[in-house]
């Protein structure tokens, strides 16, 4: 079984004005990298270009 672990820090300026749209943006980024590009581990960047989290796909 495969699992994905996602950690997102929402305590920054990119999330201040519109938390839900920014969260949608970063989750779409994870989906694009992890699922479409098959990159199993990576950093997540907000719309300001700052690292705001990470994800890891593992096969257990």
C-alpha positions as CSV (number, residue, x, y, z in Angstrom):
1,X,0.0,0.0,0.0
2,X,1.2,3.5,-0.8
3,X,0.9,6.4,1.6
4,X,1.6,10.1,1.3
5,X,2.6,12.4,4.2
6,X,2.2,16.1,3.7
7,X,3.3,18.8,6.1
8,X,2.3,22.4,5.4
9,X,3.2,25.4,7.5
10,X,0.4,28.0,7.0
11,X,1.9,30.6,9.3
12,X,3.3,32.9,6.6
13,X,2.2,35.8,4.4
14,X,1.0,33.7,1.5
15,X,-1.7,32.2,3.6
16,X,-2.7,35.4,5.4
17,X,-5.1,36.9,2.9
18,X,-6.8,33.8,1.4
19,X,-5.9,30.6,3.3
20,X,-8.1,28.3,1.2
21,X,-6.9,29.4,-2.2
22,X,-3.3,29.2,-1.1
23,X,-3.9,25.7,0.4
24,X,-5.5,24.7,-2.9
25,X,-2.5,26.0,-4.7
26,X,0.0,24.0,-2.6
27,X,-2.0,20.8,-2.7
28,X,-2.3,21.0,-6.5
29,X,1.5,21.4,-6.5
30,X,1.9,18.2,-4.5
31,X,-0.5,16.3,-6.7
32,X,1.3,17.5,-9.8
33,X,4.7,16.5,-8.5
34,X,3.9,13.4,-6.6
35,X,1.3,11.8,-8.9
36,X,1.9,13.2,-12.4
37,X,5.7,13.6,-12.3
38,X,6.1,10.6,-9.9
39,X,8.5,12.5,-7.6
40,X,8.3,10.7,-4.3
41,X,9.8,13.3,-2.1
42,X,9.9,17.1,-2.3
43,X,9.4,20.6,-0.8
44,X,6.3,22.6,-1.2
45,X,6.5,26.3,-2.1
46,X,3.8,28.9,-1.6
47,X,2.9,31.5,-4.2
48,X,5.5,33.8,-2.8
49,X,8.2,31.2,-3.6
50,X,8.9,30.4,0.0
51,X,9.2,26.8,1.2
52,X,6.1,26.1,3.3
53,X,6.2,22.3,3.7
54,X,7.2,19.0,2.3
55,X,5.7,15.7,1.2
56,X,6.8,12.1,0.9
57,X,5.2,9.2,-0.8
58,X,6.1,5.8,0.5
59,X,5.3,2.3,-0.5
60,X,4.7,0.2,2.6
